[in-house]
Amino acid sequence: MILVGYLAMCLIFGTTFLAIKLGVEAGLPPFFGAGVRFFAAGLLMMLWMAVRRKAGFSLLLRKETLFTGFGLTFCTFAALYWAEQYISSGLASVLSATGPAFILLLQAGVSRVRIPRLALTGTLVGTSGVALLLLPGAENEGGSLWLLAGLVVVAGEVGYAAGALLAKHASAKFPEASPVALNAAQMMHGGWLLLLLSLLTERGPLLITDTSQALLSLLYLTLIGSMAGHTLFYWLVSRTHPVFPTTWLYISPFIALALGAKLSGEALHWNAAVGSFVVLAGVLLTNWVPVRSLLRLRKADPGLRSDP
């Protein structure tokens, strides 16, 4: 179930970059669209859990869910949505692949966790693959702001890394709480923070050029990207090493690059294929220890299973 959930999450997140781009191109204000997406998704999930009596809105009062929402949702997606006004969805996905490296660095710097040499090597290999993938999207298609936008995405990944580690801490502190409920609470916090940012910065008239495209983008990102994809991510964080789920940021870039090239005409060159293989090698090296442990555990107990 961990492998199935991981693959589904990679596929979902690989499509969200293009969905964000389509919404922004349709005239949906980036911070407003992101805020509605996450607050609505979190609220629907929290209501569903409350009706089933598996969670309460008291989770919103915990500082852990607020801090997780600030890092995992607000910082990451404020940066990503704003940047996709100026860079391609493929380039945005590639730059987002810096997340696992920041997690390892934060673990070493803040938590004083020793980074295994193999995991560090895998991170370096994966980052070199990201560099190869970056080249096709390096055209100056967004004007003078394209470089700034790329740097903003990378800065947002620092928040993503902090949020991923805080999510693991929240899961450990509230073992009785469902990962779905914890995810819903952090998304609601991230969502209202994004809406507040929109209120402060997006005061102009709402100029949506394609209403159908904007609504489809918002619905897909809310129901599939947030409710399904982020719940899978949060569940994987609670069940595995915190670096493992975040390696979707290595898998999804070439999915996003392929979709951007096929559906949106974004540039795709030979080095994208080479970079994809290098990235996958880095993912394997980075997660070799937890993956090997998981395989040994399943071999020792074939009936072992983990239900989401």
C-alpha positions as CSV (number, residue, x, y, z in Angstrom):
1,M,0.0,0.0,0.0
2,I,2.9,2.4,0.6
3,L,4.2,1.8,-2.9
4,V,0.8,2.2,-4.5
5,G,0.2,5.4,-2.5
6,Y,3.5,6.8,-3.4
7,L,3.1,6.2,-7.2
8,A,-0.4,7.7,-7.1
9,M,0.9,10.7,-5.3
10,C,3.7,11.2,-7.8
11,L,1.2,11.0,-10.7
12,I,-1.2,13.5,-9.1
13,F,1.4,16.0,-8.1
14,G,3.0,15.7,-11.6
15,T,-0.2,17.1,-13.1
16,T,-0.8,19.9,-10.6
17,F,1.9,22.1,-12.0
18,L,0.2,22.4,-15.3
19,A,-3.2,22.8,-13.6
20,I,-1.8,25.7,-11.7
21,K,-0.4,27.2,-14.9
22,L,-3.7,26.9,-16.7
23,G,-5.6,28.6,-13.8
24,V,-3.1,31.5,-13.7
25,E,-3.3,31.9,-17.5
26,A,-7.1,32.0,-17.3
27,G,-6.8,35.1,-15.0
28,L,-7.3,33.5,-11.6
29,P,-5.3,35.6,-9.1
30,P,-2.5,33.3,-7.8
31,F,-2.8,33.8,-4.1
32,F,-6.6,33.9,-4.2
33,G,-6.7,30.7,-6.2
34,A,-4.3,28.9,-3.9
35,G,-6.1,30.1,-0.8
36,V,-9.5,28.9,-2.0
37,R,-8.1,25.6,-3.1
38,F,-6.5,24.7,0.2
39,F,-9.0,26.2,2.6
40,A,-11.9,24.6,0.7
41,A,-10.1,21.2,0.5
42,G,-9.2,21.3,4.2
43,L,-12.7,22.3,5.3
44,L,-14.4,19.6,3.3
45,M,-12.0,17.0,4.7
46,M,-12.4,18.2,8.2
47,L,-16.2,18.2,8.0
48,W,-16.1,14.6,6.6
49,M,-13.9,13.5,9.5
50,A,-16.1,15.3,12.0
51,V,-19.3,13.7,10.7
52,R,-17.6,10.3,11.0
53,R,-16.5,11.3,14.6
54,K,-12.9,10.7,13.8
55,A,-11.7,14.3,14.3
56,G,-12.7,17.6,15.8
57,F,-12.0,21.2,14.8
58,S,-10.0,21.5,18.0
59,L,-7.0,20.4,15.9
60,L,-7.1,23.9,14.4
61,L,-6.2,25.3,17.8
62,R,-2.9,23.4,18.0
63,K,0.2,25.4,17.2
64,E,1.7,22.3,15.5
65,T,-1.0,22.4,12.7
66,L,-0.6,26.2,12.3
67,F,3.2,25.9,11.9
68,T,2.9,22.9,9.6
69,G,0.3,24.8,7.4
70,F,2.6,27.9,7.3
71,G,5.5,25.9,6.0
72,L,4.0,23.1,4.0
73,T,1.1,25.0,2.4
74,F,1.5,28.8,2.7
75,C,5.3,29.2,2.0
76,T,5.4,26.6,-0.7
77,F,2.4,27.5,-2.7
78,A,2.5,31.3,-2.3
79,A,5.9,31.0,-4.0
80,L,4.8,28.4,-6.6
81,Y,1.6,30.1,-7.7
82,W,3.2,33.5,-8.0
83,A,6.2,32.1,-9.9
84,E,4.1,30.3,-12.5
85,Q,3.0,33.7,-13.8
86,Y,6.5,34.0,-15.2
87,I,8.0,30.5,-15.7
88,S,6.7,27.3,-17.4
89,S,5.0,24.6,-15.4
90,G,7.9,22.2,-16.3
91,L,10.5,24.6,-14.9
92,A,8.5,25.1,-11.8
93,S,8.3,21.4,-11.2
94,V,12.0,20.9,-11.7
95,L,12.9,23.7,-9.2
96,S,10.5,22.2,-6.7
97,A,12.7,19.1,-6.7
98,T,15.1,20.9,-4.4
99,G,12.8,20.0,-1.4
100,P,14.4,16.7,-0.3
101,A,17.9,18.3,-0.3
102,F,16.6,21.0,2.1
103,I,15.0,18.4,4.3
104,L,18.3,16.6,4.7
105,L,20.1,19.9,5.4
106,L,17.5,21.0,8.0
107,Q,17.7,17.6,9.7
108,A,21.5,17.9,9.9
109,G,21.5,21.6,11.0
110,V,18.5,21.8,13.3
111,S,17.9,18.3,14.6
112,R,21.6,17.3,14.5
113,V,20.7,14.2,12.6
114,R,23.7,12.6,10.8
115,I,23.1,12.3,7.1
116,P,24.1,8.9,5.8
117,R,26.7,9.1,3.2
118,L,24.6,7.2,0.7
119,A,21.6,9.5,1.2
120,L,23.8,12.5,0.8
121,T,25.3,11.1,-2.4
122,G,21.8,10.4,-3.7
123,T,20.8,14.0,-3.0
124,L,23.7,15.3,-5.0
125,V,23.0,12.9,-7.8
126,G,19.4,13.8,-7.9
127,T,20.2,17.5,-7.8
128,S,22.6,17.1,-10.8
129,G,19.6,15.4,-12.6
130,V,17.5,18.4,-11.7
131,A,20.1,20.7,-13.2
132,L,19.9,18.7,-16.5
133,L,16.1,19.0,-16.4
134,L,16.3,22.7,-15.7
135,L,18.0,23.5,-19.0
136,P,14.9,23.1,-21.3
137,G,13.0,25.6,-19.2
138,A,15.8,28.2,-19.0
139,E,14.5,30.3,-21.9
140,N,13.6,33.8,-20.9
141,E,9.9,33.2,-21.6
142,G,8.7,35.2,-18.6
143,G,10.6,38.4,-19.3
144,S,12.9,40.0,-16.7
145,L,11.1,38.3,-13.8
146,W,11.8,34.7,-14.9
147,L,15.0,34.3,-12.9
148,L,13.5,35.9,-9.8
149,A,10.5,33.6,-10.1
150,G,12.8,30.6,-10.3
151,L,14.6,31.7,-7.1
152,V,11.3,32.3,-5.4
153,V,10.2,28.7,-6.0
154,V,13.5,27.4,-4.5
155,A,13.0,29.7,-1.5
156,G,9.5,28.3,-1.1
157,E,11.0,24.8,-0.9
158,V,12.7,25.7,2.3
159,G,9.3,26.2,3.8
160,Y,8.2,22.9,2.3
161,A,11.1,21.1,4.0
162,A,10.4,22.7,7.4
163,G,6.7,21.8,7.0
164,A,7.5,18.2,6.1
165,L,9.5,17.8,9.3
166,L,6.9,19.5,11.4
167,A,4.2,17.2,9.9
168,K,6.2,14.2,11.1
169,H,6.5,15.9,14.6
170,A,2.7,16.6,14.6
171,S,1.9,13.0,13.7
172,A,4.1,11.7,16.6
173,K,2.7,14.2,19.1
174,F,-0.9,13.4,18.2
175,P,-0.8,9.6,17.5
176,E,-4.6,9.3,18.1
177,A,-5.3,11.9,15.3
178,S,-5.9,10.6,11.8
179,P,-3.3,11.8,9.2
180,V,-6.3,12.9,7.1
181,A,-7.5,15.2,9.9
182,L,-4.0,16.6,10.5
183,N,-3.6,17.3,6.8
184,A,-7.0,19.0,6.7
185,A,-6.1,21.2,9.6
186,Q,-2.8,22.3,8.2
187,M,-4.4,23.0,4.8
188,M,-7.0,25.2,6.4
189,H,-4.3,27.2,8.1
190,G,-2.3,27.5,5.0
191,G,-5.5,28.4,3.0
192,W,-6.6,31.3,5.3
193,L,-3.0,32.6,5.3
194,L,-3.0,32.6,1.5
195,L,-6.4,34.3,1.4
196,L,-5.1,37.0,3.8
197,L,-2.1,37.5,1.5
198,S,-4.5,37.8,-1.4
199,L,-6.5,40.4,0.4
200,L,-3.4,42.5,1.1
201,T,-1.8,42.2,-2.4
202,E,-4.5,41.4,-5.0
203,R,-6.9,44.3,-4.6
204,G,-7.4,45.0,-8.3
205,P,-10.5,44.0,-10.3
206,L,-11.0,40.2,-11.0
207,L,-10.1,39.8,-14.7
208,I,-10.8,36.1,-15.5
209,T,-10.4,35.6,-19.2
210,D,-11.5,32.0,-19.4
211,T,-14.1,31.2,-16.6
212,S,-14.4,27.5,-17.6
213,Q,-10.6,26.9,-17.6
214,A,-10.2,28.8,-14.2
215,L,-13.0,26.7,-12.6
216,L,-11.7,23.4,-13.9
217,S,-8.3,24.2,-12.7
218,L,-9.6,25.2,-9.3
219,L,-11.8,22.1,-8.9
220,Y,-9.1,19.7,-10.1
221,L,-6.5,21.2,-7.7
222,T,-8.9,21.2,-4.8
223,L,-10.4,17.7,-5.1
224,I,-7.5,15.8,-6.7
225,G,-4.4,17.8,-6.0
226,S,-5.2,18.7,-2.4
227,M,-7.8,16.3,-1.0
228,A,-6.3,13.2,-2.6
229,G,-2.7,14.1,-3.3
230,H,-1.8,15.9,0.0
231,T,-3.7,13.3,2.1
232,L,-1.5,10.6,0.5
233,F,1.6,12.7,1.2
234,Y,0.6,13.3,4.9
235,W,-0.2,9.6,5.3
236,L,3.2,8.6,3.8
237,V,5.0,11.1,6.1
238,S,3.3,9.4,9.1
239,R,4.2,5.9,8.0
240,T,7.8,6.3,6.6
241,H,11.0,8.4,6.8
242,P,10.1,12.1,6.2
243,V,12.5,12.3,3.2
244,F,10.8,9.4,1.4
245,P,7.4,11.0,0.5
246,T,9.0,14.3,-0.5
247,T,11.0,12.5,-3.3
248,W,7.8,12.9,-5.4
249,L,9.6,16.2,-6.2
250,Y,12.2,14.1,-8.1
251,I,9.7,11.9,-9.9
252,S,7.1,14.4,-10.8
253,P,9.2,16.9,-12.8
254,F,9.5,14.7,-15.9
255,I,5.8,14.0,-15.7
256,A,5.1,17.7,-15.6
257,L,7.7,18.4,-18.4
258,A,6.0,15.8,-20.6
259,L,2.5,17.2,-19.9
260,G,3.7,20.8,-20.5
261,A,5.3,19.9,-23.8
262,K,2.3,17.8,-25.0
263,L,-0.6,20.0,-23.8
264,S,0.9,23.5,-23.5
265,G,3.7,23.5,-26.1
266,E,6.5,24.0,-23.5
267,A,10.1,23.3,-24.6
268,L,11.3,19.7,-24.1
269,H,14.9,18.7,-25.1
270,W,17.1,15.6,-25.1
271,N,18.6,16.4,-21.7
272,A,15.2,16.1,-20.1
273,A,15.3,12.4,-20.7
274,V,18.9,12.0,-19.4
275,G,18.0,14.2,-16.4
276,S,15.0,12.0,-15.6
277,F,17.2,8.9,-15.4
278,V,19.8,10.6,-13.2
279,V,17.0,11.9,-10.9
280,L,15.6,8.4,-10.5
281,A,19.0,7.1,-9.6
282,G,19.3,9.8,-7.0
283,V,15.9,8.9,-5.6
284,L,17.0,5.3,-5.3
285,L,20.2,6.2,-3.5
286,T,18.6,8.7,-1.2
287,N,16.0,6.2,0.0
288,W,18.0,3.0,-0.2
289,V,18.1,2.5,3.5
290,P,14.4,2.9,4.3
291,V,13.3,1.1,1.1
292,R,15.7,-1.8,2.0
293,S,14.3,-1.9,5.6
294,L,10.7,-2.0,4.2
295,L,11.5,-4.8,1.8
296,R,13.1,-6.8,4.6
297,L,10.1,-6.3,6.8
298,R,7.7,-7.4,4.2
299,K,9.9,-10.5,3.5
300,A,9.8,-11.4,7.2
301,D,6.0,-11.0,7.4
302,P,4.3,-11.4,3.9
303,G,1.0,-10.6,5.5
304,L,2.1,-7.1,6.6
305,R,0.0,-4.3,5.2
306,S,-0.7,-0.7,5.9
307,D,-4.1,0.7,5.2
308,P,-4.5,4.5,4.5
